[in-house]
Every structure is written in C-alpha cells, then in structure tokens.
Amino acid sequence: MGQNKDLTSSEKSKIVRYLAEGCSSLKIAKLLKRDHRTIKCFIQNSQQGRKKRVEKPRCKITAHELRKVKRAAAKMPLATSLAIFQSCNITGVPKSTRCAILRDMAKVRKAERRPPLNKTHKLKRQDWAKKYLKTDFSKVLWTDEMRVSLDGPDGWARGWIGKGQRAPVRLRRQQGGGGVLVWAGIIKDELVGPFRVEDGVKLNSQSYCQFLEDTFFKQWYRKKSASFKKNMIFMQDNAPSHASKYSTAWLARKGIKEEKLMTWPPCSPDLNPIENLWSIIKCEIYKEGKQYTSLNSVWEAVVAAARNVDGEQIKTLTESMDGRLLSVLAKKGGYIGR
C-alpha cells in the first residue's frame, strides 16, 4: 500500500461514496489498496495534498576555504566529501552542501583498473617502443579477445533520471548471466571479424590455434594477396594460449614468425588500439543500461555494433600508434592514456 502518492480525483470520489455507504476508513483503505493514514488524512481534510518542501539556506564557506577544498580534492582522489572537508579543518557543513560544492570542481569516478607496472615492465615497454618506432603500422594486424555478458560491466547502467521518474528495473543474475567470447582484429582501416568463440570452449593453446584456423585463416587471411601476406605483421598479447611454444610453432608453420610476429611487452593493454574498439562496441551494445536475455542476442548486438564502426574510426585507432610509442618513451615506460 502506497503512502507517498497523492490521491487521484477518482479515488477521492470513491472515498466519498464509500463513506456515504457507511464504510470505515480502514475498510476504504483496503478497498482502494492505499495506506490507512492517507485515507484518514483525506477524510479529516478535504483539501488533500502534501506540504511543499521549504528550501533551507545552504551553509556557505569562504573563498579561502573553497580554494583549500579544491586543493584537497586534487590531492585526495576517490576520498569522501567528509574526508576532504575534514582535511581542510572545515566542520559543520552538511553532506548535501559538501557534495554540491564538490560537484562544481570534480565528479564521481571509479578508479581505473590496470595491471601493476614494475621497473622491469617499464624497461621492456621502452625497449618495445624503440624497436618499433620506425614501423609502418598500416601493415600491423592488431588482435585481441573480448568477453561480453548479458548485463554488461558493473557500473555501466548509470544515467540521469528525470525528477518524479523512477529508475528502470534491472534483472539481477549471478555472474552476469554468462557471456560470449569474441575475437577480432584491425589493420589500417579494416575490421577483421568479429568471430565468436564457441560457447563452453576454454582457449588453451590447441583450441586457440584451431579457432584461428577456422575463422581468421580460412575466412580472411587466405583471400589476401601474396604481397600482403609477405608484409603483414601479426600482433597478439601475452596471454598463455597466445605466447605458448605450441602456438608460436603453429603460427610459424603458417608463415607468421620472426619479424612477422610482433613481440609484445608485458602489462600493456594501453598500447593495443583494438582495446579502444572494444570500448566503442561496448558503449553501443550497453547504452541506456541495456540487458540481454540470451547469448545469441548479445552476440547479434556485437555484430551489429561492429558493422557500424566505419573505416575512418579504425584508421584513427591504427594511426595513433606513433603517438603511443612517443608517449611511452616520454613517460619512461609508464602508462599512457588510451
């Protein structure tokens, strides 16, 4: 029984009719499926309606204190509003006011998740950047896998809700309801795939090579000219199924070996431009908090989203590699913005 909503004109008419028939306020509440207190209040006061909220003046802080808060917010990322104000020795400010002040100079964000980089990782990233600094990246095929779930990544179902509107209901499923593993590649301005890994298949060295044989090699690579195959450089990350001796030897038998197989530095998803393609696709398939009811439906959404990515977008990603390499060297092997 709801207490928050005002009575409608129809409900008010029914209350008057029920009262004329001799019904008690408790019985009327049950008949209308409304809170008893709401019915009783209407009976006592025919001018039913909620009191308007009285806006209280906000607690103000000085310009000097505002500058202190701004500096503290910059020094304490992900801190609560209370912690930020306490570090500035500003007390007595309610939470609503603290958040309103911080909203003008900051925004709530999640911490970025990245693999840890140690000194060895940074040195290898620098060595990799120096090695490929003069490479023609239009000839590099950038590949990677992505897993998509029915519900999307945590925190993606967020957005503005109009005043007076209720947030839409989302299904809650354990482990996101399962997911689909997708493989794709990009080269110059062309998208290779996406190809779907068969449900239930765990990619080890053998299944990874078989997957490449059935999809990449048979459906795309074999159609290319001999000159293209001679110049193409194949990139893959250091996942165990990719970097194993079995996979390396299998690719070598396919002619992808030595300089044609790009070495990859550890902990470097920020250097692979296809990661940006995955972000574009995920933003499209999960926009407005969309959920899916089957693995086939989410796969179809991935295919449709990939089809809408034009060659210019892909070219922008592949042509960004020179800048990424220079950024790695400038940051001495540290992470770069994707």
Secondary structure, DSSP 4 states (H G I P E B T S, - for coil): -BSSSPPPHHHHHHHHHHHHTT--HHHHHHHHTB-HHHHHHHHH-SS--PPPPPPPPPPP--HHHHHHHHHHHHHSTT--HHHHHHHTT--S--HHHHHHHHHTT----PPPP-----HHHHHHHHHHHHHTTT--GGGEEEEEEEEEESS-STT-S-----TTPPPPP----GGGG-EEEEEEEEETTEEEEEEEPPTT----HHHHHHHHIIIIIHHTGGGS-HHHHHH-EEE----HHHHSHHHHHHHHHTT--GGGB----SS-GGG-THHHHHHHHHHHHTGGG---SSHHHHHHHHHHHHHT--HHHHHHHHTTHHHHHHHHHHTTT-----
